[in-house]
Amino acid sequence: MTQAAGLNAQEGDVSTPRLLVVGFGNILLGDEGIGVRAIEALQASGFVDPRVTFIDGGTSAMDLLDTLAGVDALVLIDAVRSGLAPGEIVRYADAAVPVALRMRASSHQAGIAEVLASLVLMEQAPGVVVLIGVEPLVLEMGLTLSPPVAAALPGLVTMVLEEIRRLLP
């Protein structure tokens, strides 16, 4: 049995994902889609580890309740209002995640908070929860990210990959 950053996994056990990376957002509302765009970029990055699963969470977190139950670690990616400049990346971990979700950039973040609370009640909460967010600029109809959020995407992908490597050395 190996222990790494709070994760428990038997050597060579890849029967279930140890770590889920979920990008949330609505790609029809500009910067609101940053989580989904990050998942697309992560999938295209060439990174492969059988313990990691990338999921496009869209806007309905509750639909993922069963998928998220019992994983060792969960990395969430979303647009997050943090009071920083548009395109700035923020990281919240564990108890700070529900607090950060209260500063909603979108309505689906209430669903994420509810899912996390439900997992705790079900005694199926991940051992580690990290939220990596990007301060949005535009949350209106549009299929493209604003220039500062688009410019942040490569750094966001790098930060998520570093988080994965930290959690699953």
N, C-alpha and C positions, 0 to 999 in steps of 0.2 A: 504494500500500500504506500503510495507517495502522497505527500501533502505539499501543495504549492499554493500559496496565497489564499488559503482557506478552501481550496478545492480538494475533493476526495475522489480519486480515480484509481482503479486497479491498473497495474502495468499492462498495457496492451488491450485494455477494455475499451473498445470503440463501438459497442453495440448501441449506445445511446449518446447523443451529443452531451458533452460535458459543459459546453459554453454555447449560448445562443446570442447572436448579435442581431438585433431587431431594429430596423429603420422604420419610423412612423412618419406619416404625412400625406398630404393631398397634393399630388403633382399638378392639379389644376389651379392651385392658388399660390403660384410663385414660390417664394422662399419656404412656404409651408411644406413643400415637397423635399426638403433637404435630406431627411432621413431615408427616403426611398432612393433618392439620387446617390446617396452614400453607399447604400447596399448594392446598387448597380455597379458603382465604381469598385467596391470591394470584390464583387464577383468577377469583375474583369481584370483585377490586379494580378491574378495568378496565384494568390495565396491559397494553399490547400492544407488543411489539417483535419483528419477525420473526427476530431473531438469538437470541431467548430461548425456551426450551421448558421448561415446568413438567411434572414427572413425579411421579406417586404411585408411589414405590418400594416401598411395602408393607414386607414383611419379607425379601424375597429379593434381595439385592444382586447375587448372581451371575447372575441372569437378565438383568441390565442390562449385562453386560460389553460386548457388542457395541455397545449404544447409547452407552455412555460412551467408547468407544475413539475417540481422535482429536479430541475436542472441545477447544476452546481454553481453556475455563474451566468449572469445576464447583463449584456451591454446594450443599452438603449441609445438610439440616435434620433434626435428630433430638433426642430426649431424651438428655442427656449429664450424667453424674455428674461434677460439677466441685468439689463441696464447698461450693458456695454455697447460699444460701437457696432453697427451692422457688420456681420461677417466674423466677429470675434467668437472664438471657441471657448466653451466652458466645460468643466468636468465636475460632476457631483457623484458622491459615492454613498452607498448604504442609507443611513438615516437622513442624509441631506437630499436624497432623490425625491421623496414625497413633498418635501418643502419646496424644492425647485419646481415641481409640477404645479404647485399652487399659483405660480407666476405664469399662467398659461399664455401661450402664443396661439393656441387653438383649442377647440372643444374636445378633441379626442384625448387630450392629456388628462382630463378627468377620468376617462376610461382606463388609462394606464395606471393611475393612482388606485382606482378601484380594483384592478386586476392584482396589483401588488398587495393590497390589503386582503383580498380574497385568498391569495396564496398563503399569506401568514395564517389566516383563520383555518385553512385546510392543512396546515403544517407541511406545506409543499413549497415554501419560499426558497428562492435561490440563496446560497450561502453568501454570495457577493452580488450586489447590484450597482451598476455604474451607468450614469446618464451622461452622454457627451452631446452637448447642444451647441447650436450656432445661433447667434443673435440675428433675427430676421430683419429685413428692411421692408419688403413688399409682401403683403398677405392678401393680395387681390387677384382676381381672375388673370391667369396668364400661365403659360407652360414653361417659361424660362425662369431661372434663378436671377436675382438682381446681381449686378456686377460684384459687390463686395462678398456676397454669399457664394457666388460661383468661384470667385478667387480663393475662398476658404476651403473649397471642397478637397483639393489635394492634401492640405494640412490636416483636414478632418480624417481623411482616409489613413494617413500616416499615424495620427493619434490613436485611431481605433486599432490599427495593427500593432502598435506599441502596447496598447492595453491588453490585447489578446496574448501577446508574448509575455507580458508581465504575469498574467493570470495562469497561463499554460506554458511554463518554461520547457 
